[in-house]
Amino acid sequence: MSKASNKQYIVTGHSLGGGLANIVGSELGIVSFGISPPGTYLGAKAQKLKKKDIRLFARAVIPDRDIVASLGVEGGLQMSIPCYEHGFGCHSIDNSVCMIGSLCHYNENENIKNICSMKWDDWKLGFDAKVN
């Protein structure tokens, strides 16, 4: 990648791929988004990256109760999202995408609606049962 290029890149990944995306993005000076990554600080330290670069470039979306995302020490910006699933379901990329879609009000988007409407209905039913 040429630094003179007018193109903007974002590095993304899920799980271990999200951790690697955060490390590579920080190393190259590119914004990265890891969904459910394990903590990247120790891996970044092994690469001799500066904490400042990790804070500037690494982003992590962390679902509540995600077992993998709770491993290690996170070094960048963390955004927590709720998870209404059980066990390892909170680590699922499908659940994370649907939760982000719900929180960002993408329920009008047909693509997201087709993928997530059943999950949203299950979550609503579960939430209503807990409230009553």
C-alpha positions in Angstrom: 0.0 0.0 0.0 1.3 3.4 -1.0 1.1 6.1 1.7 0.5 8.6 -1.2 -2.6 6.8 -2.2 -5.9 8.7 -1.8 -7.7 5.4 -0.9 -8.7 4.7 2.7 -8.5 1.2 4.1 -10.0 -0.4 7.2 -8.8 -3.7 8.5 -11.5 -6.0 10.0 -11.7 -9.4 11.5 -13.6 -11.7 13.9 -12.2 -13.6 16.8 -8.5 -14.2 16.4 -8.8 -12.5 13.0 -10.0 -9.4 14.8 -7.0 -9.5 17.1 -4.7 -9.8 14.1 -6.6 -7.0 12.3 -6.0 -4.7 15.3 -2.3 -5.6 15.5 -1.7 -5.2 11.7 -3.8 -2.0 11.6 -1.8 -0.5 14.4 1.5 -1.5 12.8 0.5 0.0 9.4 -1.3 3.1 10.8 -4.7 2.0 9.5 -7.9 2.0 11.5 -9.0 -1.5 12.4 -12.2 -3.1 13.8 -12.1 -6.4 15.5 -15.3 -8.1 16.4 -14.9 -10.3 19.5 -11.1 -10.2 19.4 -9.0 -11.5 22.2 -7.0 -8.8 23.9 -4.3 -7.5 21.5 -2.0 -5.7 23.9 0.4 -8.6 24.5 0.6 -9.5 20.8 1.2 -5.9 20.0 3.9 -5.7 22.7 5.6 -8.7 21.1 5.6 -6.7 17.8 7.1 -3.7 19.6 4.2 -1.5 18.7 3.6 1.7 20.7 0.6 1.9 23.0 -0.2 5.2 21.3 -0.6 3.5 17.9 -2.9 0.9 19.4 -5.0 3.5 21.1 -5.2 5.5 17.8 -6.0 2.7 15.4 -7.5 -0.3 17.1 -11.2 -0.6 17.7 -12.9 -3.7 19.3 -16.6 -4.5 19.4 -17.1 -6.7 22.5 -20.4 -8.5 23.2 -21.3 -9.0 26.8 -20.3 -12.5 28.1 -18.1 -13.2 25.1 -15.5 -15.8 26.4 -12.9 -15.2 23.7 -13.1 -11.4 23.9 -12.4 -11.6 27.7 -9.0 -13.2 27.1 -5.9 -11.1 27.3 -5.6 -7.3 27.7 -7.3 -5.0 25.2 -5.2 -2.1 24.0 -7.5 0.0 21.9 -11.0 1.6 22.0 -13.6 -0.9 23.1 -17.3 -0.7 22.3 -19.5 -3.0 24.4 -22.7 -4.4 22.9 -25.4 -6.5 24.7 -25.7 -10.2 24.1 -29.0 -12.0 24.7 -27.6 -15.5 23.8 -26.3 -18.2 26.0 -22.8 -19.7 26.3 -20.6 -19.5 23.2 -23.5 -17.8 21.3 -22.1 -14.4 22.5 -19.0 -15.0 20.4 -21.0 -15.6 17.2 -20.4 -13.2 14.4 -24.0 -13.5 13.3 -25.3 -12.4 16.7 -22.8 -9.5 16.8 -23.9 -8.3 13.3 -27.5 -8.5 14.2 -27.0 -6.7 17.5 -25.1 -3.9 15.7 -27.9 -3.7 13.1 -30.5 -3.5 15.8 -28.6 -0.8 17.8 -28.0 1.2 14.7 -31.6 1.0 13.6 -30.9 -1.0 10.4 -34.1 -2.9 10.8 -35.5 -1.1 7.7 -32.6 -2.4 5.6 -33.9 -5.5 3.7 -30.6 -7.4 3.7 -30.2 -7.1 7.5 -33.9 -7.7 8.1 -33.7 -11.0 6.1 -30.7 -12.2 8.1 -31.7 -10.9 11.5 -35.5 -10.8 11.9 -35.7 -14.2 13.6 -33.0 -13.3 16.1 -34.6 -10.0 16.8 -37.9 -11.7 17.4 -36.3 -14.3 19.8 -34.5 -11.5 21.7 -37.7 -9.5 22.0 -39.6 -12.6 23.3 -36.8 -13.3 25.8 -36.7 -9.7 26.9 -40.5 -9.5 27.3 -40.5 -12.7 29.4 -37.9 -11.3 31.7 -39.8 -8.0 32.2 -43.1 -9.6 33.0 
